Structure formats: C-alpha cells, structure tokens
C-alpha cells in the first residue's frame, strides 16, 4: 500500500488536491507524534535523574550531535549514576565496552553528496534498522540525519510527507522506509529499503529476546537501558519540533495542529479519524 501511495505521490504529488491532502495531514501527524511522546515520557521518566538526562539529550540532539552518540551518552550517564551508588556501597564500576563501541560507531560523518545506488540505500536502512531504539518515531531522527544531512537524497518536505504516509497507512511507522525507497530509486528502491529496515529487527529480536529479561535483573544493565529509552524520547522531541517547523506553515495548519492536539489529549480521539478529517479539510481547502 505504501509503495502504491509513493507511486501516486511521484506521479501526481503536484496536483492541488493531492498537495492539499498532504498539507493538512502533516500538522495532524505532528500532534500524533507528540501524543505518543508524552505517553512514553510519562512511563520512561522514572526519576529526576532520568528527567535531567532527557533534557541534556534534547540539548545535544538540537546541537546536531549524531543520534547514536546521544543514545550511548544517555545510557552511559544513567549507568554511571547507578555505579556511583554502588561504589558508595563498595561496588566497582567500569564503562561497558559496548558503550565505548557505540560512541565510536556514532561519530559524526563528513557531509557529502553521495550518488544514489541500491546498495547504498540498502546499507543505509540496514544501519538504521540495526541501531534505532525504542518507539518507531525515533526512526525520524535517524532518517533526517542520514537522508537529509548526510546523503542529501531528500528534502525536509519529502521527509515529512513520508512520515505522513507512514502514519495514515496500516502497520508500523517503519513502512516510511518503503516510501523513501521509492522516491529515491523507484520500485527496486522500495524493495531494498523495506528489506534493509526490517531485516535487523527480525534477527536482533530472535537473538536478544531471551536476554532482555536477564539484563533487567542487573541494576547496571537496567539503568543503561532506562537511559537509552530517555535518550530516544529526546530524539523524538527534537525531530518532532524540526518537522513541525516544516509542517505548520500558516494559520490553517496551525489550527489543524491545535485542534488535533486537543482531540488527542483531551478527548482521546482515534488517530485514524483525525488523519481522515485533516485530509478532508485539506482537500476542501485546495478546491476553493
């Protein structure tokens, strides 16, 4: 379904009716992302320390620090706090080698325009699928970093359009990869992007599923996971704001965003109805 919508977008995306639908859906999607962020934050922010780590992670992400570095730093900081408490009780602390490895892997890459190729597209989504952590919305931070700032294959408008399509179609937000793959390299691009984003999840869940409960029994490992979760929420918050600037561009989109936020937070309206209503408003607005 996402591949079909991508083909329609490429062929007819400039038509007033289609542009109007996407124009109105995007601010509604921003409200949906913020609702998801709020719900996750209430669960994940278990202490003042985690809240402080979240604020620092927001600052780091806003300054342009690579998403993987933000996640690694948040995890290590949370683990360090637990370690200090354990040290006071006579426990020793060493920074996990995996944390140092994550810092190395997350080192900012030089900005360059890279030629489009199916292999590069597959590897990009394979990398993102391997390191993205937490809610599917964290994907947005990695997509923006990879395809806008690093590869220069997408514009801000195309990314928010892709997010909108991933939101109003069935299935996980990760189907956004199919849309982006089609924009970049047509049907072959859609196929390799979809394979790349989902393949690591299938493999990593199978391998790590039995290990996660054991890790949670370790205070240190549990603290690191808590920090990474908070860091992922910080990435969501920053990207939601950045995409919001591209989506909320006039009084009508601002009104749609506010109305959507009220409908979600106050009345718990199903997001499917919200997106459908926003699409209808956009269609009517462009027909006038």
Order of alpha helices (4+ residues) and beta strands (2+ residues): alpha-alpha-alpha-alpha-alpha-alpha-alpha-alpha-alpha-alpha-alpha-alpha
